[in-house]
Amino acid sequence: MIHKEILKKIEEFDTIIIHHHVSPDPDCIGSQLGLKYLIEESYPNKKVYAVGENTDRTMFMGSMDVISDNVYNDALVFIVDVGDKKRIDDQRFLNGKTLIKIDHHPLTEEFADLEWVDTKFSACTEMIIDLYIENKEKLVMNDKAARVLYAGLLTDTGRFYYNSVTERTLRYGAEVYKFGFSKQDLYANLYYKSVAELKFTGFLMANFKYTENGLGYIKLTQSILDEYNVTAEFASGMVNTLSNIKEIVMWMFFTEDKDLGKIRTSFRSRGPIVNKLAAKYGGGGHALASGTLANSWEFVENIISDADILCKEFNL
């Protein structure tokens, strides 16, 4: 069983390093730090590091570790919530002795020594909880781990709203919810908005476009982000603002990111399959939630055109 194989590797190594994907979301950081805190609580003598960039959205969950290259010598390396090597933050993951991947996205590339990839899980944090449940005789949960795991599960399921949610998801949410972390503080960090952010939400609702085929979208230039004083990361994370509009079956955000020098593109759907469209443009993800990066606004127009055709075919 994969859970026992992973536990065996954890017990075998003294040094464990956990990587996440670029531009991490709460599920990504939650699975990374949740795994770290589980291992530290269960095996106090092991050295466990979580590496990579943090974001404004996830900073409250915990800090990342800064380690030197030689730490990777004879280390076990985990990759969580990402299936493509090119999207892994910090390419030093290749320097470890053994590599394990844990991911709930559709398999696109095999590169690890041990791969646990299962799309039946609603979130990668759900997989980490599953690893704990199946190894309760060895793994010990604590408040720190439960807090970040619950945060990731909550956000990646849309507060248990998305169709990826199963009976297991709800049970596992309850499993970590019972621990002694402040739910109110967690919700505040995840969901409270400033007046400026609320005004930006108003701009989104007043300015999005939609087609007769049911495609909704909005283009967010750097000048718009500057006007409302929001980051590209925050703006692109607002994609589900368009999720409950009756006339829309697929919605997309195109957000200029001056730091990346590219345009963040987020695909969401409640019908049309979007991950193949994302893959066509160099991205990927789930059937109903995917993304990619666009090099120009002309490139964006091609994506919009293909997405509208996809919506039209879905409606036939």
SULPEUR-V172405 format. One record per pair of residues at least 12 apart in sequence whose C-alpha atoms are under 6 Angstrom apart, sorted by the first residue. I is the first residue (numbers start at 1). J is the second residue. Records with the same first field share a line. If there is no record, write none. Layout:
# SULPEUR-V172405
I->J / J
This chain:
# SULPEUR-V172405
3->131
14->46
15->47 / 75
16->48 / 75 / 76 / 77
17->48 / 49 / 50 / 77
18->50 / 77 / 78
19->51 / 79
20->79 / 80 / 89
21->82 / 87 / 88 / 89
22->87 / 88 / 89
26->58 / 152
27->125 / 152
28->81
30->148 / 149 / 152
31->124 / 125
34->145 / 148 / 149
37->145
38->141
42->139 / 140
49->65
50->64 / 65
51->64 / 65
52->89
72->95 / 96
74->97
75->96 / 97
76->98
77->96 / 99
78->99 / 100 / 101
79->101
80->102 / 103
81->103 / 124
82->103
84->109
99->112 / 113
100->112 / 113 / 114 / 115
101->115 / 116
102->116 / 117
103->117 / 124
104->117 / 118 / 119 / 121 / 124
105->119 / 285 / 286
106->119
122->164 / 165
123->153 / 156
125->149 / 152 / 153
143->179 / 180 / 181
146->176
213->311 / 312
214->247 / 248 / 249
215->248 / 250 / 251 / 308
216->248 / 251
217->251 / 252 / 253
218->253
219->254
220->254 / 255
221->256
222->256
232->257
236->255
239->253
249->269 / 270
250->268 / 269
251->268
252->266 / 267
253->265 / 266
262->294 / 295
263->293 / 294
264->293
265->291 / 292 / 293
266->291
267->289 / 290 / 291
268->288 / 289
269->288
272->314
273->287 / 288
274->287 / 288
275->287 / 290
278->291
